[in-house]
Amino acid sequence: MNWEDIYKKIETKLTMECRRNDHKIPYISQNGTYKNMLEENPSWWTNGFWAGLLWQMYHAGKNPLFREKAEQTEQVMDQVLDNFVGLHHDVGFQFLLSSVANYRLTGNERAKVRALHAATLLAGRFNPNGNFIRAWNKKDQNNMTGWIIIDCLMNLPLLYFAAEELEDPRFAEIANRHADTAMRVLQRPDGSCNHIAVLDPVTGDVLEKPAGQGYGEGSSWSRGQAWAIYGFSLAFAHTGNENYLNAAKRTAHYFIANVTLTGNTSLCDFRAPENPVYWDMSAAACAACGLLQLAELVPELEKGLYYRHAEHILETLTEFCDFDPDTDGILQKCTAAYGRLEDMHASIIYGDYFYTEAILRLLKNSFFIW
C-alpha cells in the first residue's frame, strides 16, 4: 500500500475539516458531521485528540492552518483547568496531546505551564495505600474512590514529562507505582486485561473487577488491550524497566492472536458472544501504534513481528476509512463501549488520531507526543 498517498488523503480531508469546524472540539461524527464537545462538555476526556491530530499533521507538513487550530483548541482548555470540576485521570489525554505537543514543537511556555498544572492534578489523584491513580470522580451514589482502569496507562507519560521538566522524581515514581499495580491487578497471565479493578482505598485490597466498557466481567474489551500494549510500551520507553516491556509483549501477542482470527479487524470485545457482532476499529488503530512503538524498543530479531502485524492491521483499517473531504471523520466502525448504541460503529476522534499517528510512523514522519 502507498502510505504517502494515504497521508495526502488525510491531509486534504483534515484541511477541509479545520475550515468547517472552526471553534469546535470534535468528538464523534454523526451523519458525516462532528459533534462539538466544546458546547456539550469542555472537560470531556477526548478533548485533546483533535489538537494532537493537528499537531501530528503540522509536524509532518508544516501547514500553518493545523498549528492555528491546534492552538485555538488548547486555549479553550484554560477554562477547563480553571473550573477543575470534571477533570480526572484523563488530563493526560487532554494535555499531552495539546499542551505537551505544543511545547515540544514550538517551545511555548504557556503550554508548558498548562501541562505541568495538569500533571500536578494527575499526581494528586494518587492513592499510596494501593499504589494507584484514581480513575474517575464520584458518579451518582458511587464515589469510585478505589477505581483503577487500564486506560490510565496512556496518561502516565504526562507524569514522566513533569518529572523531566521539573527534575522531580516524585512524578515518575507515581507513574511507576501505578504501572506496577496495573500489571498486578488488571493484566491477566494470558496477556488479556480487565478494564477496571475496584480496590479498597484504605487497604489496597482488590474488591471486584467489574465489566466496564466491555461485554461483561471477565471479558476482554479490545481497546483496553490496546491501551495496555501502548501504555506498557511507553512506560518501558520512559523507564527502561523490562517488566513493562514484557507486559506490553504479553498483551501484544494476545491482541495479535485475536485480530488474526478476524482478518486484522478488531471486535469490540474479544470474549463477547458471537452475536451480535460489535466492532471497534479504534482499538486496532491504537494497538497498531503500540506495536510500532514496541518494534522500536525490542532487539532487531524481534522487530519484524510487531512491525509486520501493525502494517497488516493498518492495511485492513484503510478499507474502513472515509477520505471524502466533504464529510467529518476518517476511520469508521469505531465503538466507545460494548452495547452503547449512541456511539457505536461511528467515526470517533481518537480513532482518527491513532490511525494517523500510525500512518506517520510508517512514513518515519510522526511526532513523539507521549
JOWO-V251207 format. One record per residue. N is the residue number from 1. RES is the residue in three letters. SS is DSSP state (~ for helix, > for strand, _ for the rest). Layout:
BEGIN
[[N/RES/SS] [N/RES/SS]]
END
This chain:
BEGIN
[[1/MET/_] [2/ASN/_] [3/TRP/~] [4/GLU/~] [5/ASP/~] [6/ILE/~] [7/TYR/~] [8/LYS/~] [9/LYS/~] [10/ILE/~] [11/GLU/~] [12/THR/~] [13/LYS/~] [14/LEU/~] [15/THR/~] [16/MET/~] [17/GLU/~] [18/CYS/~] [19/ARG/~] [20/ARG/~] [21/ASN/_] [22/ASP/_] [23/HIS/_] [24/LYS/_] [25/ILE/_] [26/PRO/>] [27/TYR/>] [28/ILE/>] [29/SER/>] [30/GLN/>] [31/ASN/_] [32/GLY/_] [33/THR/>] [34/TYR/>] [35/LYS/>] [36/ASN/>] [37/MET/~] [38/LEU/~] [39/GLU/~] [40/GLU/~] [41/ASN/_] [42/PRO/_] [43/SER/_] [44/TRP/_] [45/TRP/_] [46/THR/_] [47/ASN/_] [48/GLY/_] [49/PHE/~] [50/TRP/~] [51/ALA/~] [52/GLY/~] [53/LEU/~] [54/LEU/~] [55/TRP/~] [56/GLN/~] [57/MET/~] [58/TYR/~] [59/HIS/~] [60/ALA/~] [61/GLY/~] [62/LYS/_] [63/ASN/_] [64/PRO/~] [65/LEU/~] [66/PHE/~] [67/ARG/~] [68/GLU/~] [69/LYS/~] [70/ALA/~] [71/GLU/~] [72/GLN/~] [73/THR/~] [74/GLU/~] [75/GLN/~] [76/VAL/~] [77/MET/~] [78/ASP/~] [79/GLN/~] [80/VAL/~] [81/LEU/~] [82/ASP/~] [83/ASN/~] [84/PHE/_] [85/VAL/_] [86/GLY/_] [87/LEU/_] [88/HIS/_] [89/HIS/_] [90/ASP/_] [91/VAL/~] [92/GLY/~] [93/PHE/~] [94/GLN/~] [95/PHE/~] [96/LEU/~] [97/LEU/~] [98/SER/~] [99/SER/~] [100/VAL/~] [101/ALA/~] [102/ASN/~] [103/TYR/~] [104/ARG/~] [105/LEU/~] [106/THR/~] [107/GLY/_] [108/ASN/_] [109/GLU/~] [110/ARG/~] [111/ALA/~] [112/LYS/~] [113/VAL/~] [114/ARG/~] [115/ALA/~] [116/LEU/~] [117/HIS/~] [118/ALA/~] [119/ALA/~] [120/THR/~] [121/LEU/~] [122/LEU/~] [123/ALA/~] [124/GLY/_] [125/ARG/_] [126/PHE/>] [127/ASN/>] [128/PRO/_] [129/ASN/_] [130/GLY/_] [131/ASN/_] [132/PHE/>] [133/ILE/>] [134/ARG/_] [135/ALA/_] [136/TRP/_] [137/ASN/_] [138/LYS/_] [139/LYS/>] [140/ASP/_] [141/GLN/_] [142/ASN/>] [143/ASN/_] [144/MET/_] [145/THR/_] [146/GLY/_] [147/TRP/>] [148/ILE/>] [149/ILE/>] [150/ILE/~] [151/ASP/~] [152/CYS/~] [153/LEU/~] [154/MET/~] [155/ASN/~] [156/LEU/~] [157/PRO/~] [158/LEU/~] [159/LEU/~] [160/TYR/~] [161/PHE/~] [162/ALA/~] [163/ALA/~] [164/GLU/~] [165/GLU/~] [166/LEU/~] [167/GLU/_] [168/ASP/_] [169/PRO/~] [170/ARG/~] [171/PHE/~] [172/ALA/~] [173/GLU/~] [174/ILE/~] [175/ALA/~] [176/ASN/~] [177/ARG/~] [178/HIS/~] [179/ALA/~] [180/ASP/~] [181/THR/~] [182/ALA/~] [183/MET/~] [184/ARG/~] [185/VAL/~] [186/LEU/_] [187/GLN/>] [188/ARG/_] [189/PRO/_] [190/ASP/_] [191/GLY/_] [192/SER/_] [193/CYS/>] [194/ASN/_] [195/HIS/_] [196/ILE/>] [197/ALA/>] [198/VAL/>] [199/LEU/>] [200/ASP/_] [201/PRO/_] [202/VAL/_] [203/THR/_] [204/GLY/_] [205/ASP/_] [206/VAL/>] [207/LEU/>] [208/GLU/>] [209/LYS/_] [210/PRO/_] [211/ALA/_] [212/GLY/_] [213/GLN/_] [214/GLY/_] [215/TYR/_] [216/GLY/_] [217/GLU/_] [218/GLY/_] [219/SER/_] [220/SER/_] [221/TRP/>] [222/SER/~] [223/ARG/~] [224/GLY/~] [225/GLN/~] [226/ALA/~] [227/TRP/~] [228/ALA/~] [229/ILE/~] [230/TYR/~] [231/GLY/~] [232/PHE/~] [233/SER/~] [234/LEU/~] [235/ALA/~] [236/PHE/~] [237/ALA/~] [238/HIS/~] [239/THR/~] [240/GLY/_] [241/ASN/_] [242/GLU/~] [243/ASN/~] [244/TYR/~] [245/LEU/~] [246/ASN/~] [247/ALA/~] [248/ALA/~] [249/LYS/~] [250/ARG/~] [251/THR/~] [252/ALA/~] [253/HIS/~] [254/TYR/~] [255/PHE/~] [256/ILE/~] [257/ALA/~] [258/ASN/~] [259/VAL/~] [260/THR/~] [261/LEU/~] [262/THR/_] [263/GLY/_] [264/ASN/_] [265/THR/_] [266/SER/_] [267/LEU/>] [268/CYS/_] [269/ASP/>] [270/PHE/_] [271/ARG/_] [272/ALA/_] [273/PRO/_] [274/GLU/_] [275/ASN/_] [276/PRO/_] [277/VAL/_] [278/TYR/_] [279/TRP/>] [280/ASP/_] [281/MET/~] [282/SER/~] [283/ALA/~] [284/ALA/~] [285/ALA/~] [286/CYS/~] [287/ALA/~] [288/ALA/~] [289/CYS/~] [290/GLY/~] [291/LEU/~] [292/LEU/~] [293/GLN/~] [294/LEU/~] [295/ALA/~] [296/GLU/~] [297/LEU/~] [298/VAL/_] [299/PRO/_] [300/GLU/~] [301/LEU/~] [302/GLU/~] [303/LYS/~] [304/GLY/~] [305/LEU/~] [306/TYR/~] [307/TYR/~] [308/ARG/~] [309/HIS/~] [310/ALA/~] [311/GLU/~] [312/HIS/~] [313/ILE/~] [314/LEU/~] [315/GLU/~] [316/THR/~] [317/LEU/~] [318/THR/~] [319/GLU/_] [320/PHE/_] [321/CYS/>] [322/ASP/_] [323/PHE/_] [324/ASP/_] [325/PRO/_] [326/ASP/_] [327/THR/_] [328/ASP/_] [329/GLY/_] [330/ILE/_] [331/LEU/>] [332/GLN/_] [333/LYS/_] [334/CYS/>] [335/THR/_] [336/ALA/_] [337/ALA/_] [338/TYR/_] [339/GLY/_] [340/ARG/_] [341/LEU/~] [342/GLU/~] [343/ASP/~] [344/MET/_] [345/HIS/_] [346/ALA/>] [347/SER/>] [348/ILE/>] [349/ILE/~] [350/TYR/~] [351/GLY/~] [352/ASP/~] [353/TYR/~] [354/PHE/~] [355/TYR/~] [356/THR/~] [357/GLU/~] [358/ALA/~] [359/ILE/~] [360/LEU/~] [361/ARG/~] [362/LEU/~] [363/LEU/_] [364/LYS/_] [365/ASN/_] [366/SER/_] [367/PHE/_] [368/PHE/_] [369/ILE/_] [370/TRP/_]]
END
